[in-house]
């Protein structure tokens, strides 16, 4: 009788055997879902990055020389218009040190030596450098015939 066969399975008999391939498909699907959820979590926690673009490369403005950042001492060993060869070695070294270390007050933010060498129209650097030469030669006392400096009569 066929009714007894069907009743044995319906009344709690042995469960039908599972397919081993179904377990592998289910675990692969669960792993894929877990990875997708993990990717969504990482994407959601990642802070948004700003969209930055580099600054355009444009030439500097024309008043560039007037807004130089800071005074930088120079290292010139000769300055036009100053007779360094006629000074004693000690005075020559002190004059060069002061001309290279002291800024010109004309606003160029360069040393007196550089301003006097490069900016011939500066009215301040010749006067200031001549004053330095006079101070240093007066302190040493021994001068080998100092010639008049640039612009002096």
C-alpha positions in Angstrom: 0.0 0.0 0.0 1.1 3.3 -0.9 -0.6 5.1 1.9 1.7 3.6 4.5 4.7 4.8 2.6 3.5 8.3 2.6 2.4 8.2 6.2 5.8 7.1 7.4 7.5 10.2 6.0 4.8 12.5 7.2 4.6 11.3 10.8 8.2 12.1 11.7 10.1 9.4 10.1 13.7 9.9 9.0 14.4 13.3 7.3 15.3 13.2 3.6 19.1 13.3 3.1 20.6 16.7 2.4 22.5 17.6 -0.7 26.2 18.3 0.3 26.5 20.8 -2.6 23.7 22.9 -1.2 25.8 23.6 2.0 28.7 24.9 -0.1 26.5 27.2 -2.1 24.9 28.5 1.0 28.2 29.3 2.8 29.6 31.0 -0.4 26.5 33.1 -0.6 26.8 34.0 3.1 30.5 35.0 2.7 29.6 37.2 -0.3 26.8 38.9 1.7 29.2 39.4 4.6 31.9 41.0 2.4 29.3 43.2 0.7 28.1 44.4 4.2 31.7 45.0 5.3 32.4 47.0 2.1 29.3 49.1 2.8 30.4 49.7 6.4 33.9 50.8 5.3 32.5 53.1 2.6 30.0 54.6 5.1 32.8 55.2 7.7 35.3 56.7 5.3 35.3 60.5 5.7 34.6 62.4 2.5 37.8 63.8 0.9 37.7 67.4 -0.3 38.1 68.0 -4.0 41.2 70.1 -4.1 42.8 71.5 -7.2 46.4 72.8 -7.3 47.0 76.6 -7.5 47.4 77.9 -10.9 50.9 78.8 -12.0 50.8 82.5 -12.7 53.7 84.9 -12.9 54.3 86.9 -9.7 52.8 90.4 -9.5 54.9 93.3 -10.7 55.5 94.9 -7.2 57.2 91.6 -6.3 60.5 93.3 -5.1 58.6 95.6 -2.7 57.1 92.8 -0.7 60.1 90.6 -0.1 59.7 88.6 3.1 62.7 89.3 5.2 66.1 90.8 5.1 68.8 88.4 4.1 72.5 89.3 4.6 74.7 89.2 1.6 78.3 88.1 1.1 79.8 90.6 -1.3 83.6 91.1 -1.2 83.7 94.3 -3.3 81.2 97.2 -3.5 81.4 99.7 -6.4 82.3 103.2 -5.3 84.0 102.2 -2.0 87.8 102.2 -2.1 88.3 99.0 0.0 91.9 98.5 -1.3 93.0 101.7 0.3 91.8 100.6 3.8 93.9 98.5 6.2 92.9 94.8 6.3 91.1 95.1 9.7 89.1 98.1 8.6 88.3 96.5 5.2 86.9 93.4 6.9 84.8 95.4 9.3 83.4 97.7 6.5 82.5 94.6 4.4 80.9 92.9 7.4 78.7 95.9 8.2 77.8 96.6 4.5 76.7 93.0 4.1 74.9 92.7 7.4 73.1 96.1 7.7 69.8 96.5 5.7 69.3 99.5 3.5 66.5 101.7 4.8 65.1 102.5 1.3 62.7 99.6 1.6 64.3 97.2 -0.7 65.1 94.8 2.2 68.6 94.1 0.9 71.9 94.7 2.5 73.7 98.1 1.9 76.3 96.3 -0.3 73.7 94.7 -2.5 71.6 97.8 -2.8 74.6 99.9 -3.7 75.8 97.4 -6.2 72.5 96.7 -7.9 70.4 99.8 -7.4 72.4 102.8 -8.6 69.4 105.1 -8.2 69.0 104.5 -4.4 69.8 107.8 -2.6 70.2 106.1 0.8 72.8 103.3 0.3 75.7 105.6 -0.9 75.2 107.9 2.1 74.9 105.0 4.6 77.9 103.1 3.2 80.1 106.3 3.2 79.1 106.8 6.8 80.2 103.3 7.7 83.5 103.7 5.9 84.2 107.0 7.8 83.2 105.4 11.1 85.5 102.4 10.6 88.4 104.4 9.4 88.1 106.8 12.3 88.1 103.9 14.8 91.3 102.3 13.3 93.1 105.7 13.0 95.4 104.4 10.3 94.2 105.1 6.9 96.1 104.8 3.6 94.7 107.9 1.7 91.0 107.1 1.4 89.7 108.1 -2.0 86.3 109.9 -2.2 83.4 107.4 -2.5 80.8 107.2 -5.2 78.9 110.5 -5.5 81.2 112.5 -3.1 83.0 115.6 -4.4 
